[in-house]
Amino acid sequence: MLRVAVDGTPLLGTRTGVARLVRGLLTALTARDDLALTAYAVTLRGARELADVVPEGVRAASRPFPARLVRAVWDRGLGPGVSRWTGPVDVVHATNFIAPPVRLPTLVTVHDLTVVRFPELCARDTLRYPHAIRRALASRARIHTTTRFVADEIAEHFDVPAEEIVCIPPGLDEESRGDPASGRRTADADRYVLALGTIEPRKNLPRLVEAFDQIAERDRTLHLVVAGPDGWGANAFTSAVDDARHRDRIVRLGYVTGDERRDLLAGARVFAYPSIYEGFGFPALEAMQASVPVVAGRAGALPEVLGDAAEFAEPDDPTDLATTIERVVGDEECRRRLVAAGAERVRRYRWSRSAPAFADAYRTLVEERS
């Protein structure tokens, strides 16, 4: 029985793509009888919440420590170690860049290198990630990422042999289909282009507003619906909406529940994902799972993850983005092709395939240290 400590901190607060990865991973690993799972969280206010959000079969281990204080100490390679939360464990999986300073075998998930490629698009507290990655490598931690694209970037920037990077994609949750009619009621529109996710510079939503303004001149019934909480830098999106000629057909919903999210996807005409940079792309795959055609930015790992199941546009070119979205909105043959290719694409991302690979990686790390 291998005792595995997994950082469950991303499960607290607003659910992001990292939270979906952690939740899906823990759920899938509970089906195994060779692992004993403990989720830890570095938090002050959310310490009591962890037990309510981890899957059944996972032990929650959290004590009220201020996250910023702990991470500032960890940045110096000092304690407290993870055993302060978990007790004795055999291997640690740090699921979101920051690894505790332990001598145990450790796997550190690096989701992307936005902080290296586009530091101007990053919130201040993420600018320490490169230091955290170097510290983890110096302590003999192994890096995990979800795409070959990011693995190659890590190998180049941090001078890590490519064969030493663990590349395992996450799985998609098996979710019930949403209700298209309910999604259209939530959107207050019968025909709409949908964007989902936290509103932040990397998502490139001001360019999507510019593109929609071009489309809306020719398509008088199409709406743009943006659902997701405000992140840092949301003012640029607000300004773009205020300046749009067709702002009366731009719907900004803010945070939506899981059910609302599924319904909005089910009712959408097109899912737009014009990101400047992505390390994976959960929302686009979720749209494919909901049989919705996807238009994505030709950037980061998106071409690798989405393949021929999406139409791509240059994210910094509103006209290219508008032309591509408009084609997918109106071309029924193109739509059928994308929906069929999307259904095939999402079959690649199953926890039944990914969870055993993570379990093997944990055991390999332990064996290498023994």
N, C-alpha and C positions, 0 to 999 in steps of 0.2 A: 504494500500500500504506500503510494507516494503522496507525501503531504505537500500540497501546493497552496501557496499564498498568492492571491490575485488582487490587484488594486481595484477596488470597487468604487473609488471616489467618483468616477464619471457617472455613476448611477444616481447620484444626488443632484437635485436641482433640475433645470431644464434638460430634457433628453436630446442629446445630439447624436451624430453618427457614431461617435466613440462609445456613448452609452449603449447604443443598439449592439455594437460589437461585443461589449463586455457582458451585457445581459444574455445575448445569444450564445456566447462562448460558455458561460457558467451553466446555462440551462442544458446545453449539449453535453458538457462534461459530467453532469450529475448522473447521466445514464451509465457511466462507467463504474465498474466495481474495483478498479485498481488505483483510484485517486481519492484522497480526502481533501476537500476543498474548503479553504477559508478565504473570505473576502475581507480586506481591510480598507479603511478609509481614513484619510488625513483631513480632519475637519474639526471645527469647534462647534458650530451650530447644528451640523447635520449628523452628529455622532449617534444620536438615538434613532435616526431614520433608516440607517443601513439595514437593520434586521427586517424592515418592512418591504424593502425593495429587492433584496437578493432572492434568487429562486429557492424553492424548497430543496433541502439537501445540502445547502451551502451554509457553513457557519459564519456568522457576522462577527467581526472583531473590530471594534472602534472605541476609541477613547477621545474625550474632548481635548484636542490639541489645536491651537491656531495654525491653519495650513500655511500661511505666509511665513510664520516663524519657523516651523519645521522645515520647510523647503529652503529657507535662507540658510539654515544650519546644514542641511543636506548638501547644498551647493558647495560647502566647504569640506565635504567628505566626512562630516561628523555625525554623531547620533542625534536623536534616539533611533535605534535600528528597528526594523519591521517586527522583530520578535516582541517588542514592547506592546504591540497590538495582538499579534497572532499566537504567541507561544512558539514552541519548537516546530519548524517546518524544514522541508528538504530543498525546495526550489521556490523562487519568487518570480511572478510575472507582473512587471510594472507596465500597465496597459496604456499609459499616456505620457510618454517622454521621460518622466521623472522617476528615477530608480532610487530606492533607499540605499544608504551606504552600508551594505552587508557583504560578508565574505561568502555568502551562499551562492550557489548557481543561480543566475538571474537572466531572465529574458525581458528585454525592453522593447516595447512597441513604439516605433517611430512612424507616425501616420503619413507625414509628408515633410517636405523641406521648404515650406512657404517662408519660414523665418530666415532661410538662407537665400532663397531666390527672390523673394519679394518682402523684405523686412518692413517696407513702408506700409504694407497691408496688414501688419500684425499689431495686436494689442501689446501694450508695454510688458505685461507679465509673461508673455511668451518669448520675449527676446532672450531669455536665459536658456532656452532649449539647447542651443549648440554646446554651451558649456556643460549642461547636464548630460548630453550624449557623450562628450569627450570624457567626462568623469566616469560614466558607466563603462566605456570601453577600457579605460585605464584600470578598472577593477575587474576586468576579464568578463564583463557581462556580454551576452550575445544579443545582437540587434535583430528584431523581427519587424517586417513590414508587410503590407498587404498586396503590393504590386511589384513587378519586375522593374517598372519605371522608377519608382522611389528607391528600390534596392540599388539600382545603378547609380542614382544620384548620391546615395549615402556612400557607396564604395568610392566614388570619385572625390567627394568633398571631405570625407573623414579618413581617407586612405585606408579603407578596410577591404581585405580580400573579398571579392564578390561571393565566393563559395562559403564564406563564414556568415553570411547574412541569411537568416531564416525568412523565406518568403511564403506565407500562407494567407490566402484570401479569406475573408469572413464568409459566413453563410447568410442567407436571407431568412428572416422569420417566416414561418408558414402562417400567413394571415388570411382571414376571410375577406372576400371581396366587399368593397364598399357599395353603397347605394347611389347610383348616378343621379337620381332625382333629388335625393337629399343633398348631394354635393352641389347641384345647381341652385338649390334654395339657399344654401350657405353662401355661395358665391353671388347670389342675386343676379345670375346671368345664365342664359341657355347655352351660349357658346363662349368658351373662354380658354385662353392660354394660361397655364398654371405654373407658378414658381413656388418652391417650398424651401424653407431653411432659414437659419438665422440671417438677419439683414446685416451684412458686413462687407467691407470693400472687396474681398476676394470673390464674392458671388457676382459682382459686376452688374448689379441690378439697374443702376442708372443707364447703362448701355441698352439693357432690355427695354426700358421705358422709351428710349429714343427709337429703338426698332419698332416697338408697338405703335408709336405715333405715326410712323410711315405706313404701317399696315392698316391702321384705323382710318386713314384717308380713303382707302379703297374698300374696306370691309366694314360696313356701318353697324353690324350687330355683334362683332367680336369684342370681348372684354379681356383685360389682363388682370389676373388675380394673383396676389402675392401673399402667402401665408407663412408666418414665422415671427418669432420675437425679434425685437431690436437688439442688435449687438453694438459693438463700438463702431463709430463711423456711419451710423444710420442717417445722419443729417444729409449726406450727399444724395441718398435715395429720396428723402423727403423733398429736397430741393428739385430733383429731377421730376418728381410727380407734380409738384406745384407749377413747374414751368411747362409741363406737357400740354399740347393743344387739346388732347382728348382725355384730360384727367378725369372727366366725368365717367369714363369707362375703365378706370383703373381702380381696382378694389384692393384695399390693404386690410387684411384680416387680423394681423398680429398672431399671437400664439394660438394654435388649434390643438384640440385633443386628438388622441389616436383615432377615434371613430370619425371625427371630422376630417382628419387627414385622409383616411381611406376613402371617404365619400367624395372629397374634392378630387382625388386622383381618378376615381371611377367616372366622374362626370366631365373631366377635362377633354378638350379637343386635342390639345398638344401639351406636353410637359416641356418647359424651357429650362435649360441648365447651362447658362452662358458663362460659367466660371472662368476666371483668369488662370486658375491653377487648382488642381484637385489631386489628392493622393489616392482616392478610390472613387467614390460616387454613389453612395447608398441611395439617395433620392431618385436618381435616374433609373436604377435597377428596380426600385419599388414601383415606378411608373410602368416599366415593362411588365412587371408582375401583374399590374392592374390592366394590361392590354391597352396602354396609352402610348402613342408614338412619342419619341423623344428627339428633341433638337438640343445638342450640347455644344459647348465651346471646344474647339480643337486645341486642347491645352492639357498639360500635365498627364496624368494617367488615364484620362477619360477615353482616348482612342483604344488603349489596351483593354480596359474593362468593358467597354460597350461594343467594341468591334463594329461589325456591319449592321448592328441592330439599332443604330441611331444615325440621324443626319447631323453632320458637323458644320459649324460656321466659325469664322474668325471672331473671337470674342471682342476684339477691339474695333470691329467694323460693324456699326449698326445697320448699314445697308445690306451687308451679307447676311447678318442675323435676321433681318426683316424678310429678305427674299427666301431664305431657307424655311423660316416658320410659315410664311404664307403658302409655300409650296406644300408643306406637310398638312396644313389646315385644309387645303382645297383639293389635293390630288388623292382620290380614293385608292388608286392602285398603289401609290407610294405608302399610304397609310396601312393597307393590308399587308404589304411586304414588311414594314417595320414592326407591326404587331406580331406577325408570325416569327420574325427573326428575334424579337425581344423575348417571346415565350421560350425559344430555344436557348437564348443567351443566359437567362436566369437559372437554367438547370445546372450551370457550371458552379453556382454559388449556393452550396448546400452544407449545412453544419454536419450532416452525416459524413461528408468528405473532409471537412476542415478540422473537426474536433479530434479525430484520431491523429492527425498530423501535429496538432498542438501537444497532445499527450506524448507522442514520440519525441518531440522536441524537448519537453521537460525531462524525460527520462535520459535522453542523450546528454543533456547538460549535467545531470547528476553523475552519469557514468564517466564523463570527461574529467570531473573534479575528484573522482574517487581514486 
